[in-house]
Amino acid sequence: MSTKSKLLIGFGVYILGCIVIVVATGWHRSQNNEFHPQNEFKLDTWFSIGPIDFNKAVMYILIAAILTVWTMVFIARRMQARPNRVQTAVEVLFALMRDNITRGNMDQATARKWFPFVGTLFLFIWYSNLIGYIPLPTNTEHKIDVFGVQFPSFSLYAATANLAIPLALALVVWLSYNIEGVRAHGFIGYLKSRASADHCCCCSSRWRSSPTSCA
């Protein structure tokens, strides 16, 4: 018997088993009105400072920003000739950002100029995604009682799950790319290069000085 025949027989047995179960137990639909997973993305305001509403999305952004700044300061100030384990891990991350992300898409001079910008974006997004795997007490919809005091229950959330965060980061990158292009080639020259089909940033020596390369 061929593999195709075995797969077809197995699929047929599965469908037949489903039909038998439905016939034996009856077909009915139950609706869960208590569990609303979409509420995990709801942003309830905890408190406000002027026009700024502080919620769990703001908290996750602040945590990611603090970790990003700490990492950059650590790289800049605490490098030793004989690295410890923490420094070794940081150096591996530093080499990944420098060699694979910046130098892999730019020449040496441009990579050196734009590495702080690209490295900061990489670390911020990386930390934002990693924090999303850590349960934190941010669920204000379902609270827990601890000695008579109500605390938010633990839940998972990522700052990048909020559409405004990726949109803001993409806007910053888009503006930086176009501003650098205009600065390097002039407004008219930049528009001509973008409109010309045979003038691509990947194949023009002049465009290799741009902050990024074509996808």
HUGI-V349625 format. One line per field, one symbol per residue. phi: phi as a letter, one per 30 degrees, with the letter a starting at -180 (. if undefined). psi: psi as a letter, one per 20 degrees, with the letter a starting at -180 (. if undefined). burial: + if it has 16 or more other ideal C-beta (glycine too) atoms within 10 Angstrom, else -. Layout:
# HUGI-V349625
phi=???
psi=???
burial=???
This chain:
# HUGI-V349625
phi=.dddddddddddddddddddddddcicbcccccccbddddcdcdddabbidcccbdddddddddddddddddddddccdbdcdcddddddddddddddddcdddbbdddddddcdeddddddddddddddddccdbdbdddccccbhicdbdddacabddddeddeddddddddddddddddddbidddddddddddcccddccdddddddbcdd
psi=prhghgghgghhhggggggggghhiqoqpppoihonhiihjpnppgrqncippoahghghggghgghggggghghhhkpqhnqagghgghhggghgggghgghiirrgghghgjghgghggggghghghghiiopqninigoqqpolippqqrqrpqphihphhghggghhgggggghghghhhiqgghghghhhphjnqihiphhiijqhrrq.
burial=------------------------------------------------------+++++++-+++-++--+---+-----------+--+--++--++--++--++---++--++--+++++++++++--++---+-+++-----------+--+-++++++--+----------+---++---+----+--+-------+--+--+-++++---
